[in-house]
Amino acid sequence: MKASTEQDYRARILRALVHIQNHLDDAVSLDELAGIACFSPFHFHRIFRGMVGESVMEHVRRLRLERASFELKHGKAQVTHIAFNAGYDTLDAFSRAFKTAFGVAPTQYRRENRPSVAARSDALVHYDPYRDMTDFQPIQQGASDMDVDVRQIPKMKVAFARGTGSYAQGAEAAWQKLCSWAGPKGLLGPNTKYLGICHDDPEITPLDKVRYDAAIVLDREITPEGEIGIQEIGGGLWAVTVLKGPYQQLSDLYARLCGQWVPQNGYSVRCGPSLEFYLNDPNVTLPRELLTEVCLAIES
């Protein structure tokens, strides 16, 4: 496949992937997805599998199950409701699929992964998965000293390149693609807003499937091109905090933000990607001086 053709195929498949993640509750229509990607319905399924590594329905089922695990971990809905929301007609079918994907039944997963448990420090709390957790008192350390701003974030359009794999690997590849495209177009400058769109939790999603979008906020209309797509982000209520330090500390910050600050302040985490605005340049900044504005979608 010629480079230009391969880029065109990737751009078209990317449109389908973005449509799926934005319409995860809708019935999947291969004809509609093929039309979005501008492929014939006859060839689309094979092209999708060949480029994504899983069929359309495998991709949709995986995302729905991963969303279900997120809801079990952070939400309060009954397991039956989560099962129907994931597209399963019966709780039994959902439980079998969930156990196949995650190794445990949904109820056990919720019991062992509720936020106050997931964010614990083993030095402070010794968790017995067979204990009645109704008397569990979440640890208080780590959340009260967080400087978190709750605010509305307006919707904004961004140009992005997608990387897959571990966040370190996927991010590097995505930024190389995006900057190589944006630089010659004059889109990079001192006022450019750089951000990462983090779709998946590496503790839930297989590392080779983790999605990371390197993005810049647009101030004018731009046409998507090749592996560069356009999407709209933001909207709604967000918890915003700033990490000062190396990016490797982001995982711990998310644990404190999701597992301690959010429940302690009466909020719930909304499904959807988190946003990371990079406030200084990692190429010229010491790791301990890096500033990352982390935005987590929440609801009251």
RORODREN-58868 format. One record per atom (N, C-alpha, C): residue number from 1; residue in one letter; atom name; x, y, z. Coordinates in pm, whole numbers. Each point is the difference from the previous one (the first is absolute). Layout:
<recs>
fimi:milum:filo:c1:c2:c3
NUM:A:CA:X:Y:Z
...
</recs>
This chain:
<recs>
fimi:milum:filo:c1:c2:c3
1:M:N:84:-118:0
1:M:CA:-84:118:0
1:M:C:89:125:0
2:K:N:-24:91:-94
2:K:CA:78:122:-5
2:K:C:-24:84:125
3:A:N:103:82:35
3:A:CA:-10:80:122
3:A:C:-123:89:-3
4:S:N:-27:64:-115
4:S:CA:-114:90:-9
4:S:C:-131:-75:18
5:T:N:-7:-121:-57
5:T:CA:-120:-82:14
5:T:C:-17:-45:144
6:E:N:110:-40:63
6:E:CA:-7:-46:139
6:E:C:-47:113:91
7:Q:N:51:121:-21
7:Q:CA:-44:113:80
7:Q:C:-148:29:-20
8:D:N:-45:-13:-123
8:D:CA:-141:22:-31
8:D:C:-86:-103:71
9:Y:N:42:-126:-3
9:Y:CA:-75:-106:69
9:Y:C:-4:27:150
10:R:N:113:39:57
10:R:CA:5:27:144
10:R:C:-93:115:37
11:A:N:-1:103:-83
11:A:CA:-87:115:27
11:A:C:-147:-43:-4
12:R:N:-35:-85:-93
12:R:CA:-139:-43:-14
12:R:C:-43:-93:114
13:I:N:91:-91:39
13:I:CA:-29:-87:113
13:I:C:-9:82:129
14:L:N:84:102:11
14:L:CA:-3:87:119
14:L:C:-137:66:15
15:R:N:-60:41:-111
15:R:CA:-134:60:7
15:R:C:-100:-100:57
16:A:N:13:-125:-40
16:A:CA:-90:-103:51
16:A:C:23:-25:149
17:L:N:126:0:42
17:L:CA:31:-23:141
17:L:C:-56:113:87
18:V:N:14:123:-45
18:V:CA:-52:113:77
18:V:C:-153:-7:6
19:H:N:-64:-38:-112
19:H:CA:-146:-13:-1
19:H:C:-44:-107:100
20:I:N:69:-113:4
20:I:CA:-37:-107:93
20:I:C:9:48:143
21:Q:N:111:64:37
21:Q:CA:18:40:139
21:Q:C:-99:109:40
22:N:N:-49:78:-96
22:N:CA:-97:105:30
22:N:C:-144:-49:-5
23:H:N:-22:-122:-49
23:H:CA:-136:-55:-12
23:H:C:-2:-143:53
24:L:N:62:-19:116
24:L:CA:18:-136:52
24:L:C:-132:-64:41
25:D:N:-103:82:26
25:D:CA:-130:-55:38
25:D:C:-89:-32:-120
26:D:N:42:43:-116
26:D:CA:-83:-22:-119
26:D:C:20:-141:-56
27:A:N:-102:-46:-71
27:A:CA:15:-126:-73
27:A:C:107:17:-107
28:V:N:83:-102:-13
28:V:CA:111:7:-95
28:V:C:-49:-36:-139
29:S:N:22:90:-93
29:S:CA:-35:-26:-139
29:S:C:128:-1:-83
30:L:N:34:-117:-52
30:L:CA:121:-9:-81
30:L:C:-12:85:-125
31:D:N:-120:8:-55
31:D:CA:-19:83:-120
31:D:C:25:147:32
32:E:N:-50:45:117
32:E:CA:22:139:38
32:E:C:147:29:23
33:L:N:67:-91:71
33:L:CA:143:19:26
33:L:C:80:-2:-129
34:A:N:-38:-90:-89
34:A:CA:68:-6:-129
34:A:C:-17:131:-76
35:G:N:-122:58:9
35:G:CA:-24:127:-66
35:G:C:83:112:61
36:I:N:11:1:133
36:I:CA:81:102:68
36:I:C:145:-11:-43
37:A:N:48:-123:-15
37:A:CA:138:-22:-39
37:A:C:20:1:-152
38:C:N:-109:15:-75
38:C:CA:6:1:-147
38:C:C:61:-127:-57
39:F:N:-42:-114:58
39:F:CA:35:-130:-55
39:F:C:-129:-71:-42
40:S:N:12:-92:-90
40:S:CA:-116:-80:-35
40:S:C:-31:-93:118
41:P:N:-129:-23:29
41:P:CA:-34:-89:110
41:P:C:62:-138:-14
42:F:N:19:-44:-123
42:F:CA:55:-133:-23
42:F:C:142:-11:53
43:H:N:82:106:-16
43:H:CA:140:-5:39
43:H:C:27:58:138
44:F:N:-93:80:54
44:F:CA:29:77:120
44:F:C:42:-89:117
45:H:N:-73:-108:24
45:H:CA:26:-82:118
45:H:C:142:-56:-2
46:R:N:44:-47:-115
46:R:CA:135:-57:-9
46:R:C:105:109:15
47:I:N:-25:118:-58
47:I:CA:95:110:13
47:I:C:11:42:146
48:F:N:-116:10:66
48:F:CA:-2:39:141
48:F:C:79:-99:85
49:R:N:-28:-127:-16
49:R:CA:71:-103:78
49:R:C:150:4:-28
50:G:N:35:16:-127
50:G:CA:141:-1:-36
50:G:C:76:118:57
51:M:N:-67:116:12
51:M:CA:69:120:47
51:M:C:-13:21:151
52:V:N:-109:-47:58
52:V:CA:-24:22:143
52:V:C:44:-121:83
53:G:N:-4:-118:-61
53:G:CA:42:-120:72
53:G:C:-114:-75:65
54:E:N:-123:45:-19
54:E:CA:-118:-67:50
54:E:C:-117:40:-89
55:S:N:-103:-83:-1
55:S:CA:-116:32:-82
55:S:C:-75:119:59
56:V:N:-93:54:-78
56:V:CA:-81:112:49
56:V:C:-73:-39:128
57:M:N:-66:-115:-1
57:M:CA:-78:-41:116
57:M:C:90:-34:118
58:E:N:116:-59:-24
58:E:CA:95:-24:109
58:E:C:43:132:62
59:H:N:24:99:-85
59:H:CA:41:132:47
59:H:C:-111:64:83
60:V:N:-123:-5:-50
60:V:CA:-114:59:72
60:V:C:-24:-72:132
61:R:N:2:-135:-4
61:R:CA:-23:-77:124
61:R:C:107:31:104
62:R:N:125:10:-45
62:R:CA:108:29:94
62:R:C:-18:137:64
63:L:N:-31:103:-82
63:L:CA:-20:134:55
63:L:C:-119:3:97
64:R:N:-107:-71:-34
64:R:CA:-117:0:89
64:R:C:32:-71:131
65:L:N:75:-110:-6
65:L:CA:36:-70:122
65:L:C:97:84:84
66:E:N:90:70:-67
66:E:CA:93:85:75
66:E:C:-75:118:64
67:R:N:-100:52:-71
67:R:CA:-82:104:60
67:R:C:-77:-57:119
68:A:N:-49:-125:-14
68:A:CA:-71:-63:110
68:A:C:91:-16:122
69:S:N:125:-37:-23
69:S:CA:93:-14:111
69:S:C:22:135:67
70:F:N:4:106:-81
70:F:CA:14:136:53
70:F:C:-120:34:87
71:E:N:-120:-33:-48
71:E:CA:-121:30:75
71:E:C:-9:-82:129
72:L:N:45:-125:-6
72:L:CA:3:-82:120
72:L:C:97:57:102
73:K:N:110:50:-49
73:K:CA:106:51:88
73:K:C:-37:134:61
74:H:N:-64:88:-79
74:H:CA:-22:136:45
74:H:C:-146:37:24
75:G:N:-93:-73:-60
75:G:CA:-140:40:5
75:G:C:-79:-72:107
76:K:N:-130:32:5
76:K:CA:-89:-57:101
76:K:C:-113:-82:-63
77:A:N:-6:-6:-132
77:A:CA:-109:-71:-66
77:A:C:5:-149:33
78:Q:N:-117:-64:0
78:Q:CA:-7:-143:24
78:Q:C:66:-75:-115
79:V:N:49:-119:31
79:V:CA:71:-80:-101
79:V:C:-93:-32:-117
80:T:N:-126:-23:28
80:T:CA:-95:-30:-109
80:T:C:-10:117:-96
81:H:N:-8:121:54
81:H:CA:-6:120:-86
81:H:C:127:13:-83
82:I:N:114:-25:60
82:I:CA:127:8:-73
82:I:C:5:-105:-109
83:A:N:-52:-118:28
83:A:CA:-2:-106:-101
83:A:C:-83:41:-121
84:F:N:-120:53:23
84:F:CA:-83:44:-112
84:F:C:65:115:-74
85:N:N:65:90:74
85:N:CA:67:114:-61
85:N:C:116:-45:-88
86:A:N:55:-116:32
86:A:CA:111:-55:-79
86:A:C:-50:-79:-121
87:G:N:-133:-9:-16
87:G:CA:-54:-66:-118
87:G:C:-36:-146:19
88:Y:N:-6:-47:125
88:Y:CA:-33:-141:26
88:Y:C:-145:-13:42
89:D:N:-67:-102:-51
89:D:CA:-142:-19:29
89:D:C:-24:-62:136
90:T:N:99:-73:51
90:T:CA:-16:-65:130
90:T:C:123:25:85
91:L:N:-20:-2:130
91:L:CA:111:17:94
91:L:C:97:-117:-11
92:D:N:-53:-119:-27
92:D:CA:85:-118:-10
92:D:C:98:13:-117
93:A:N:-51:46:-115
93:A:CA:87:16:-117
93:A:C:107:106:27
94:F:N:-40:108:64
94:F:CA:97:104:35
94:F:C:105:-53:96
95:S:N:-43:-74:101
95:S:CA:93:-52:99
95:S:C:103:-93:-63
96:R:N:-47:-85:-92
96:R:CA:94:-92:-68
96:R:C:101:78:-83
97:A:N:-49:99:-76
97:A:CA:91:78:-84
97:A:C:97:81:86
98:F:N:-50:56:108
98:F:CA:86:81:87
98:F:C:107:-87:65
99:K:N:-38:-117:46
99:K:CA:98:-88:64
99:K:C:104:-48:-100
100:T:N:-41:-23:-123
100:T:CA:96:-38:-103
100:T:C:102:111:-23
101:A:N:-48:125:1
101:A:CA:88:113:-27
101:A:C:88:36:118
102:F:N:-55:-7:124
102:F:CA:70:53:116
102:F:C:36:-104:105
103:G:N:-45:-124:-20
103:G:CA:42:-107:90
103:G:C:-83:-16:124
104:V:N:-93:94:26
104:V:CA:-87:-10:118
104:V:C:-140:44:-39
105:A:N:-98:-39:80
105:A:CA:-138:41:-24
105:A:C:-16:150:28
106:P:N:-101:64:-61
106:P:CA:-19:144:20
106:P:C:-13:41:146
107:T:N:-76:-77:80
107:T:CA:-19:36:141
107:T:C:130:-7:77
108:Q:N:81:-101:-30
108:Q:CA:129:-11:67
108:Q:C:93:113:-44
109:Y:N:-6:34:-129
109:Y:CA:83:110:-51
109:Y:C:-35:130:71
110:R:N:-129:27:15
110:R:CA:-42:122:71
110:R:C:47:-2:144
111:R:N:-14:-114:65
111:R:CA:38:-9:140
111:R:C:150:26:20
112:E:N:80:-47:-94
112:E:CA:144:8:15
112:E:C:60:125:-62
113:N:N:-81:77:-73
113:N:CA:56:115:-72
113:N:C:-75:130:25
114:R:N:-81:7:105
114:R:CA:-67:127:29
114:R:C:108:105:26
115:P:N:-25:127:-35
115:P:CA:106:100:1
115:P:C:79:10:129
116:S:N:-68:-7:113
116:S:CA:72:15:125
116:S:C:98:-113:22
117:V:N:-27:-116:-64
117:V:CA:92:-112:11
117:V:C:110:12:-103
118:A:N:-38:35:-123
118:A:CA:99:6:-107
118:A:C:106:104:27
119:A:N:-36:106:71
119:A:CA:95:108:23
119:A:C:72:-13:134
120:R:N:-16:-114:68
120:R:CA:57:-15:132
120:R:C:152:-8:-5
121:S:N:63:23:112
121:S:CA:141:-29:17
121:S:C:10:-127:82
122:D:N:70:-99:-51
122:D:CA:10:-127:72
122:D:C:74:16:132
123:A:N:73:110:14
123:A:CA:67:26:126
123:A:C:-98:43:108
124:L:N:-118:46:-41
124:L:CA:-98:52:94
124:L:C:-120:-92:16
125:V:N:-37:-71:-104
125:V:CA:-121:-82:1
125:V:C:34:-139:-52
126:H:N:-42:-102:72
126:H:CA:19:-138:-46
126:H:C:-137:-53:-40
127:Y:N:-17:-21:-128
127:Y:CA:-133:-30:-55
127:Y:C:-20:-148:-13
128:D:N:-107:-50:56
128:D:CA:-40:-139:-12
128:D:C:-120:-5:-93
129:P:N:14:-57:-122
129:P:CA:-111:3:-95
129:P:C:-122:-78:45
130:Y:N:16:-83:104
130:Y:CA:-114:-79:46
130:Y:C:-68:63:121
131:R:N:52:115:45
131:R:CA:-59:69:113
131:R:C:-120:81:-45
132:D:N:-96:18:90
132:D:CA:-112:90:-28
132:D:C:53:142:-3
133:M:N:-8:65:-117
133:M:CA:62:130:-18
133:M:C:-92:116:38
134:T:N:-120:-31:52
134:T:CA:-90:110:33
134:T:C:53:85:114
135:D:N:93:-56:82
135:D:CA:55:78:110
135:D:C:133:64:-36
136:F:N:36:-7:-128
136:F:CA:130:54:-41
136:F:C:0:152:9
137:Q:N:103:55:59
137:Q:CA:17:144:10
137:Q:C:113:43:-93
138:P:N:-31:73:-107
138:P:CA:105:40:-94
138:P:C:106:84:68
139:I:N:124:-18:-43
139:I:CA:108:79:59
139:I:C:-18:145:-38
140:Q:N:41:87:89
140:Q:CA:-19:143:-19
140:Q:C:126:70:-53
141:Q:N:113:-69:8
141:Q:CA:122:65:-43
141:Q:C:3:14:-152
142:G:N:52:111:-47
142:G:CA:25:15:-144
142:G:C:-103:81:-73
143:A:N:-124:9:49
143:A:CA:-104:73:-72
143:A:C:-19:142:53
144:S:N:9:15:133
144:S:CA:-27:131:59
144:S:C:100:105:-43
145:D:N:122:-44:-37
145:D:CA:101:98:-39
145:D:C:5:23:-150
146:M:N:-95:-57:-74
146:M:CA:-4:20:-144
146:M:C:-68:134:-31
147:D:N:61:76:-88
147:D:CA:-58:127:-44
147:D:C:-78:-28:-128
148:V:N:-131:-16:14
148:V:CA:-87:-39:-111
148:V:C:-102:109:-27
149:D:N:-12:38:-125
149:D:CA:-97:101:-42
149:D:C:-111:-69:-78
150:V:N:-124:20:40
150:V:CA:-114:-56:-72
150:V:C:-56:107:-92
151:R:N:-2:-27:-129
151:R:CA:-47:102:-92
151:R:C:-53:-62:-129
152:Q:N:-75:81:-71
152:Q:CA:-47:-38:-133
152:Q:C:115:21:-99
153:I:N:18:-95:-89
153:I:CA:98:15:-108
153:I:C:-78:8:-131
154:P:N:14:109:-74
154:P:CA:-76:12:-125
154:P:C:45:-103:-103
155:K:N:-89:-31:-90
155:K:CA:37:-90:-108
155:K:C:102:68:-91
156:M:N:92:-77:-50
156:M:CA:104:54:-88
156:M:C:37:-106:-104
157:K:N:39:48:-116
157:K:CA:46:-91:-105
157:K:C:150:-14:7
158:V:N:45:-123:-21
158:V:CA:143:-28:2
158:V:C:37:-81:-123
159:A:N:123:18:-44
159:A:CA:61:-90:-97
159:A:C:80:-102:79
160:F:N:-5:-125:-41
160:F:CA:65:-103:81
160:F:C:59:-111:-87
161:A:N:96:-68:58
161:A:CA:55:-124:-56
161:A:C:-11:-106:108
162:R:N:-39:-118:-38
162:R:CA:-23:-106:99
162:R:C:121:-93:8
163:G:N:35:-33:124
163:G:CA:100:-102:25
163:G:C:-63:-112:80
164:T:N:44:-122:-18
164:T:CA:-48:-113:77
164:T:C:118:-71:62
165:G:N:-27:-68:110
165:G:CA:106:-64:76
165:G:C:8:67:136
166:S:N:104:-31:76
166:S:CA:18:65:129
166:S:C:2:150:-23
167:Y:N:-42:76:103
167:Y:CA:-7:145:-18
167:Y:C:135:58:-40
168:A:N:108:-52:53
168:A:CA:132:52:-35
168:A:C:29:-21:-149
169:Q:N:-26:-121:-48
169:Q:CA:26:-31:-141
169:Q:C:-100:69:-92
170:G:N:-129:-11:34
170:G:CA:-102:58:-85
170:G:C:10:150:-9
171:A:N:34:65:113
171:A:CA:10:145:0
171:A:C:115:47:-87
172:E:N:113:-65:10
172:E:CA:116:43:-78
172:E:C:-29:-8:-150
173:A:N:-58:-112:-43
173:A:CA:-31:-16:-142
173:A:C:-105:101:-46
174:A:N:-101:23:85
174:A:CA:-106:93:-37
174:A:C:52:143:-12
175:W:N:84:42:93
175:W:CA:53:137:-6
175:W:C:91:20:-120
176:Q:N:75:-101:-35
176:Q:CA:85:11:-119
176:Q:C:-85:22:-123
177:K:N:-109:-76:-14
177:K:CA:-87:15:-116
177:K:C:-67:137:-1
178:L:N:-51:42:117
178:L:CA:-74:126:5
178:L:C:91:120:-28
179:C:N:114:4:65
179:C:CA:89:116:-16
179:C:C:60:6:-140
180:S:N:28:-116:-58
180:S:CA:52:0:-137
180:S:C:-102:57:-98
181:W:N:-127:-18:30
181:W:CA:-107:52:-85
181:W:C:-29:147:31
182:A:N:-7:34:130
182:A:CA:-45:134:41
182:A:C:107:106:-21
183:G:N:127:-35:16
183:G:CA:107:99:-12
183:G:C:1:72:-133
184:P:N:6:-72:-112
184:P:CA:1:67:-130
184:P:C:-126:82:-30
185:K:N:-109:-29:73
185:K:CA:-124:75:-23
185:K:C:-9:125:88
186:G:N:104:26:78
186:G:CA:0:118:85
186:G:C:-93:-10:119
187:L:N:-29:-121:44
187:L:CA:-94:-19:110
187:L:C:68:-8:136
188:L:N:133:-2:0
188:L:CA:73:-10:126
188:L:C:66:134:31
189:G:N:-26:50:117
189:G:CA:55:130:39
189:G:C:-5:17:150
190:P:N:39:116:50
190:P:CA:6:21:145
190:P:C:-136:-7:68
191:N:N:-107:22:-74
191:N:CA:-133:-2:61
191:N:C:-77:-130:-27
192:T:N:65:-95:-64
192:T:CA:-65:-127:-30
192:T:C:-28:-77:129
193:K:N:-120:-55:10
193:K:CA:-36:-85:114
193:K:C:20:-146:-39
194:Y:N:90:-67:71
194:Y:CA:32:-140:-26
194:Y:C:-69:-85:107
195:L:N:-62:-106:-43
195:L:CA:-65:-87:97
195:L:C:-1:-144:-46
196:G:N:-13:-87:98
196:G:CA:-19:-141:-27
196:G:C:-142:-39:37
197:I:N:-62:-83:-85
197:I:CA:-135:-50:26
197:I:C:16:-149:34
198:C:N:-27:-33:126
198:C:CA:27:-134:50
198:C:C:-132:-78:9
199:H:N:-18:-94:-89
199:H:CA:-127:-70:-12
199:H:C:-12:-120:93
200:D:N:110:-61:36
200:D:CA:-5:-130:65
200:D:C:83:-3:128
201:D:N:-41:-90:89
201:D:CA:74:-25:123
201:D:C:92:-120:-24
202:P:N:132:20:6
202:P:CA:91:-113:-28
202:P:C:-18:-118:95
203:E:N:-64:23:116
203:E:CA:-25:-110:91
203:E:C:-122:-82:-44
204:I:N:-75:51:-97
204:I:CA:-118:-70:-50
204:I:C:22:-48:-143
205:T:N:46:88:-85
205:T:CA:16:-28:-142
205:T:C:135:-65:-27
206:P:N:4:-107:-82
206:P:CA:129:-57:-37
206:P:C:92:108:-57
207:L:N:128:-5:37
207:L:CA:91:108:-36
207:L:C:6:24:-151
208:D:N:-12:-106:-79
208:D:CA:10:21:-144
208:D:C:-126:63:-58
209:K:N:-105:16:84
209:K:CA:-125:62:-46
209:K:C:-23:139:58
210:V:N:87:46:90
210:V:CA:-18:130:64
210:V:C:7:111:-105
211:R:N:-98:93:5
211:R:CA:-9:109:-98
211:R:C:41:132:63
212:Y:N:90:69:-68
212:Y:CA:46:132:44
212:Y:C:0:91:-122
213:D:N:-65:117:14
213:D:CA:-1:97:-109
213:D:C:87:119:39
214:A:N:104:26:-78
214:A:CA:77:123:13
214:A:C:-76:107:-76
215:A:N:-25:114:64
215:A:CA:-92:97:-60
215:A:C:47:144:24
216:I:N:-45:88:-89
216:I:CA:15:144:17
216:I:C:-137:64:-21
217:V:N:-28:105:77
217:V:CA:-126:71:-14
217:V:C:7:89:-122
218:L:N:-106:-4:-81
218:L:CA:-5:76:-125
218:L:C:-69:135:20
219:D:N:53:102:-65
219:D:CA:-66:131:2
219:D:C:-53:38:-138
220:R:N:4:-94:-93
220:R:CA:-58:22:-131
220:R:C:-38:-135:-60
221:E:N:-78:4:-107
221:E:CA:-45:-123:-63
221:E:C:117:-70:-69
222:I:N:13:-128:28
222:I:CA:105:-82:-59
222:I:C:-63:-127:-56
223:T:N:46:-43:-115
223:T:CA:-51:-122:-62
223:T:C:84:-119:47
224:P:N:-63:-107:46
224:P:CA:77:-119:37
224:P:C:79:-53:-119
225:E:N:113:-60:29
225:E:CA:89:-40:-108
225:E:C:83:-120:45
226:G:N:-5:-107:-78
226:G:CA:80:-118:32
226:G:C:-35:-55:137
227:E:N:102:-16:83
227:E:CA:-20:-53:134
227:E:C:-41:107:100
228:I:N:-19:121:-44
228:I:CA:-42:109:87
228:I:C:-151:17:-8
229:G:N:-64:-12:113
229:G:CA:-145:15:5
229:G:C:-40:126:74
230:I:N:-129:29:-4
230:I:CA:-58:113:72
230:I:C:-110:-54:90
231:Q:N:-1:42:126
231:Q:CA:-108:-40:89
231:Q:C:-31:114:96
232:E:N:-118:-9:61
232:E:CA:-44:100:97
232:E:C:12:-59:140
233:I:N:58:76:91
233:I:CA:16:-46:137
233:I:C:-57:105:95
234:G:N:0:-32:129
234:G:CA:-48:95:100
234:G:C:-151:-6:15
235:G:N:-54:102:63
235:G:CA:-142:3:30
235:G:C:-28:-63:136
236:G:N:-87:60:77
236:G:CA:-38:-57:128
236:G:C:93:41:113
237:L:N:-13:-72:111
237:L:CA:70:33:123
237:L:C:128:-83:13
238:W:N:108:64:47
238:W:CA:130:-67:9
238:W:C:67:35:133
239:A:N:73:-97:53
239:A:CA:89:24:113
239:A:C:139:21:-58
240:V:N:61:113:34
240:V:CA:127:39:-62
240:V:C:105:19:109
241:T:N:114:-64:-18
241:T:CA:111:16:92
241:T:C:129:-1:-79
242:V:N:107:46:59
242:V:CA:128:9:-69
242:V:C:103:-87:70
243:L:N:66:-84:-76
243:L:CA:111:-80:51
243:L:C:130:72:-31
244:K:N:84:18:100
244:K:CA:135:48:-21
244:K:C:94:-118:23
245:G:N:65:-43:-105
245:G:CA:88:-115:11
245:G:C:-4:-84:-125
246:P:N:74:-110:-2
246:P:CA:8:-84:-120
246:P:C:-133:-66:-34
247:Y:N:-17:-29:-128
247:Y:CA:-125:-59:-46
247:Y:C:-27:-136:65
248:Q:N:105:-66:46
248:Q:CA:-19:-130:65
248:Q:C:-86:10:126
249:Q:N:-13:121:55
249:Q:CA:-82:18:120
249:Q:C:-148:19:-31
250:L:N:-35:6:-128
250:L:CA:-141:21:-36
250:L:C:-89:-113:49
251:S:N:50:-123:-4
251:S:CA:-81:-114:43
251:S:C:-41:15:146
252:D:N:93:40:86
252:D:CA:-32:20:140
252:D:C:-97:117:18
253:L:N:17:106:-80
253:L:CA:-91:114:11
253:L:C:-142:-41:-36
254:Y:N:-16:-78:-108
254:Y:CA:-133:-46:-39
254:Y:C:-63:-85:110
255:A:N:83:-84:65
255:A:CA:-53:-84:107
255:A:C:-53:86:114
256:R:N:75:103:38
256:R:CA:-44:88:107
256:R:C:-122:81:-41
257:L:N:1:49:-125
257:L:CA:-110:82:-47
257:L:C:-128:-80:-12
258:C:N:7:-116:-63
258:C:CA:-120:-83:-23
258:C:C:-44:-72:127
259:G:N:96:-53:73
259:G:CA:-34:-87:112
259:G:C:-17:69:132
260:Q:N:48:124:13
260:Q:CA:-12:69:127
260:Q:C:-72:134:-14
261:W:N:56:90:-81
261:W:CA:-60:133:-8
261:W:C:-143:-5:-52
262:V:N:-24:-75:-108
262:V:CA:-134:-3:-61
262:V:C:-106:-48:98
263:P:N:15:-120:60
263:P:CA:-105:-43:93
263:P:C:-8:84:127
264:Q:N:115:51:46
264:Q:CA:-2:80:123
264:Q:C:-70:134:-21
265:N:N:-9:44:-123
265:N:CA:-63:129:-28
265:N:C:-136:-14:-66
266:G:N:-57:-120:1
266:G:CA:-137:-20:-42
266:G:C:-23:-5:-150
267:Y:N:104:-32:-75
267:Y:CA:-13:-8:-145
267:Y:C:12:-145:-47
268:S:N:-34:-23:-126
268:S:CA:25:-127:-67
268:S:C:81:29:-126
269:V:N:75:-100:-42
269:V:CA:79:15:-122
269:V:C:-88:-32:-119
270:R:N:-2:90:-98
270:R:CA:-74:-26:-125
270:R:C:83:-88:-91
271:C:N:-68:-86:-75
271:C:CA:70:-79:-102
271:C:C:51:94:-109
272:G:N:114:-31:-51
272:G:CA:59:81:-105
272:G:C:146:22:27
273:P:N:72:51:-98
273:P:CA:144:18:15
273:P:C:33:112:98
274:S:N:116:-12:62
274:S:CA:55:111:78
274:S:C:91:82:-92
275:L:N:24:125:40
275:L:CA:80:91:-80
275:L:C:123:41:80
276:E:N:114:7:-68
276:E:CA:124:43:63
276:E:C:59:115:-82
277:F:N:-6:121:54
277:F:CA:60:115:-66
277:F:C:145:15:48
278:Y:N:93:0:-94
278:Y:CA:142:7:35
278:Y:C:43:147:-3
279:L:N:31:53:118
279:L:CA:18:143:17
279:L:C:144:47:-25
280:N:N:93:-93:-8
280:N:CA:137:37:-39
280:N:C:60:-111:-86
281:D:N:113:28:-60
281:D:CA:59:-85:-102
281:D:C:91:-105:63
282:P:N:-34:-129:-13
282:P:CA:84:-104:61
282:P:C:139:-7:-62
283:N:N:19:57:-119
283:N:CA:130:-5:-65
283:N:C:101:95:66
284:V:N:-49:103:69
284:V:CA:91:98:61
284:V:C:-27:18:149
285:T:N:-84:-86:58
285:T:CA:-39:13:140
285:T:C:44:-123:78
286:L:N:58:20:116
286:L:CA:36:-113:85
286:L:C:-127:-74:42
287:P:N:6:-133:10
287:P:CA:-120:-77:36
287:P:C:-68:51:127
288:R:N:79:39:100
288:R:CA:-62:46:125
288:R:C:-72:133:-15
289:E:N:26:73:-110
289:E:CA:-63:130:-23
289:E:C:-115:-6:-99
290:L:N:-29:-117:-54
290:L:CA:-109:-12:-98
290:L:C:-134:32:65
291:L:N:-84:71:-74
291:L:CA:-134:36:48
291:L:C:-104:-60:-93
292:T:N:-91:-80:55
292:T:CA:-106:-64:-77
292:T:C:-134:30:65
293:E:N:-87:68:-75
293:E:CA:-135:28:48
293:E:C:-89:-119:-36
294:V:N:-47:-71:101
294:V:CA:-80:-121:-18
294:V:C:-147:36:17
295:C:N:-81:-40:-97
295:C:CA:-144:31:1
295:C:C:-78:-131:-1
296:L:N:-78:-22:103
296:L:CA:-80:-122:15
296:L:C:-147:34:-9
297:A:N:-71:-66:-90
297:A:CA:-144:25:-18
297:A:C:-77:-53:120
298:I:N:-83:85:61
298:I:CA:-75:-39:120
298:I:C:-145:44:-13
299:E:N:-82:-48:93
299:E:CA:-137:43:11
299:E:C:-41:-5:147
300:S:N:-93:83:37
300:S:CA:-43:5:141
300:S:C:-112:-99:25
</recs>
